[in-house]
């Protein structure tokens, strides 16, 4: 009977030890979540700045095209005035 009791206590002790939360795993998961959130924030900030730069470049390109068109129109107006 003593052997059964000893084996039972040993099995219960192992079962309880197996159910004990592993703080290292929890800390690792929390650290991973923090790193993932930081990476998301960096990517979002990078995307925002890239989008802003694209908008600025497109706007500048449009202004250059408009200026080129104005010069072309002025040239055509001068040519028309001299022809007529």
Beta strands, then each sheet from edge to edge (+ up, - down):
end
